[in-house]
Amino acid sequence: MWARKKAAENTGRYASITMKALANAWKITLVAMYIQFIFVIFGMELAVIEVLGTLLIIHLAGWAISTAYYNSKL
């Protein structure tokens, strides 16, 4: 009974944390895209799978770190 009540109280808070963390993850991913684009402009050859793989890893890591950050601020 107590756990359900606490979960109901925190539903909005955790949804807000998730939205903020996801927004930050997209900002981090956008910066990574710009950096990779600059690498291509300066002549570095990158394969598509390398670019997509690094962007995926950066996005997921940014999301996880942002979520941990916002959860620690509670």
Secondary structure, DSSP 4 states (H G I P E B T S, - for coil): -HHHHHHHHHHHHHHHHHHHHHHHHHHHHHHHHHHHHHHHHTT----HHHHHHHHHHHHHHHHHHHHHHHHHT-
